[in-house]
Amino acid sequence: MIGSITLTARNIHARTRTPHLAVACLAAILAPLVVLGNISLLASATVLMLRVVFTVMNGALFILSRRTGEPQGSFEVWPIVPLMGGIVCLALIVVRVSTGD
């Protein structure tokens, strides 16, 4: 399917079981800020990226919780919880970007 993201074994590090490609991408984005910027710029960029990640994560959880035919797992949540979490994170991103911080 076009536009879908599949999690394969190559996306997860064999020993640490972490998404090492995503970590490397974030490090590549933040490394210039470490060298060229100050600590407040680095902190602001990190907070903004974390909010984006949380927004995407909540959106994915909302979609997965409403998917028909999805087998029940060990973690279940009411769909309103990730929906509200995504809305709050998105609102915080909009406020941060609109204030120019």
C-alpha positions in Angstrom: 0.0 0.0 0.0 1.4 3.4 -0.9 2.0 5.7 2.0 2.0 3.1 4.7 4.9 2.5 6.9 5.9 -1.0 7.7 8.2 -1.9 10.6 10.7 -4.5 9.5 13.7 -6.1 11.1 16.1 -3.7 9.3 14.4 -0.7 11.1 15.1 -2.1 14.5 18.6 -2.6 15.9 19.2 -6.4 16.6 20.9 -5.9 19.9 19.2 -2.9 21.5 15.8 -3.3 19.8 15.5 0.4 19.2 14.6 2.3 16.0 18.3 3.2 15.3 17.5 4.9 11.9 15.1 7.3 13.6 17.6 8.1 16.3 20.3 8.7 13.7 17.9 11.1 11.8 17.2 13.1 15.0 20.9 13.2 15.8 21.6 14.6 12.3 19.0 17.3 12.8 20.2 18.2 16.3 24.0 18.0 15.8 24.3 21.4 13.9 22.3 23.0 16.7 24.7 21.6 19.3 27.7 23.0 17.4 26.3 26.3 16.1 23.5 27.2 18.6 23.2 27.7 22.2 21.5 25.5 24.8 18.2 27.3 24.6 18.0 26.8 20.9 18.8 23.1 21.2 16.2 22.7 24.0 13.5 24.5 22.0 14.2 22.3 18.9 14.2 19.1 21.0 10.9 20.0 22.6 9.3 20.8 19.3 10.5 17.5 17.7 9.2 15.5 20.7 5.8 17.2 20.4 5.7 16.2 16.7 6.7 12.6 17.6 4.0 12.5 20.3 1.4 13.9 17.9 2.2 11.3 15.3 2.2 8.5 17.9 -1.2 9.5 19.3 -2.6 9.7 15.7 -1.3 6.3 14.9 -2.7 4.9 18.2 -6.1 6.5 17.4 -6.2 4.9 13.9 -5.1 1.5 15.2 -7.6 1.5 18.0 -10.5 2.1 15.5 -9.3 -0.4 12.8 -11.7 -3.2 12.3 -10.4 -6.7 12.5 -7.4 -5.7 14.6 -6.7 -8.4 17.1 -6.9 -7.4 20.8 -3.5 -6.9 22.4 -2.2 -6.5 25.9 -2.6 -2.7 25.7 -6.0 -1.3 24.9 -7.1 2.3 25.2 -10.3 4.2 24.6 -10.0 6.0 21.2 -10.8 9.4 22.9 -7.5 9.2 24.9 -5.0 9.3 21.9 -7.4 11.7 20.0 -7.3 14.2 22.9 -3.5 13.6 23.3 -2.9 14.3 19.6 -5.1 17.5 19.7 -3.2 18.8 22.8 0.2 18.1 21.3 -0.8 19.7 18.0 -2.2 22.8 19.8 1.2 23.1 21.6 3.0 22.9 18.3 0.8 25.6 16.8 1.3 27.9 19.8 5.1 27.3 19.8 5.4 28.0 16.0 3.0 30.9 16.0 4.8 32.7 18.8 8.1 32.4 16.9 9.9 30.7 19.7 
